[in-house]
Amino acid sequence: GAGVSQTPSNKVTEKGKYVELRCDPISGHTALYWYRQSLGQGPEFLIYFQGTGAADDSGLPNDRFFAVRPEGSVSTLKIQRTERGDSAVYLCASSSTPTDTQYFGPGTRLTVL
Amino acid sequence: AQSVTQLGSHVSVSEGALVLLRCNYSSSVPPYLFWYVQYPNQGLQLLLKYTSAATLVKGINGFEAEFKKSETSFHLTKPSAHMSDAAEYFCAVSVLNAGGTSYGKLTFGQGTILTVHP
C-alpha cells in the first residue's frame, strides 16, 4: 500500500514568510509524528498526534510553530514568521497504534533565505 | 529523559568486511530501541527494533543488533558489507509514557555515515 507522503518535497521561502507543510499518513494509522532534521543531525521530535489531538507537543521550539490534524488523518505543520534557522528537512511519520513502528515519509526540505 | 550516542560519525569498510556501528543509550526505564537507515534523498527506513523480547534482533538486509542492558548498548552488525549498504544509519530510543499508553516520540542519535569501498 501507499506509504507516508509529504508535500511539497522542497519549499524555498523568504525570512518572515508563513509556510505550511503537509503530511498524508498511511491509511488507518491513528498516530502521527513530526520531526525536524537539520544538516548533519539526527531527526528531532516536534509533535505527536493521537487521532485529532496533540498528545505531546513538547518538541515545538516556540510559538511560531503550530500543527493541526483536524480529521485525524492529514496533518499540516505551520510555521509563522520563518527564520533562517528554520531551514531543515521536516519529516512526518505515522504508526497504526501508539506502540507500533513509525513509518517515515520522504520529508519536506525547507529553505529560508 | 532518554538519549542516544552513536560513536563515530563516519565508518568506512571494505566490501565483504564486517560492519559494526555503535550505539549507546541512556534511559531510566526499559526502552524500545531501533535502527533506521537513510539512503540519499530518501526517507528513514526501519532496519530492526528491540521491544523487550529476544535480546538479539535480526533485521532486513542481513543486519542484526544485540541489546546489552549491562552495557546500555545496541550495536548494529552485518557479517559482510555490500556496496548497497552505503547510507546513513540512525539509532533511536523510545520509552513508555507516564500513562503507559504509548511509546510516543523517538529520540535519535546523530547518525553514522557508512562508506563501503570495493
Interface residues (C-beta under 8 A of the other chain):
Chain A: G3 V4 A31 Y33 Y35 G40 Q41 G42 P43 E44 F45 Y48 Q50 A55 D56 S58 G59 L91 A93 P98 T99 T101 Q102 Y103 F104 G105 P106 G107
Chain B: V4 Y36 N41 Q42 G43 L44 Q45 L46 K49 F90 A92 N97 T101 S102 Y103 G104 K105 L106 T107 F108 G109 Q110 G111
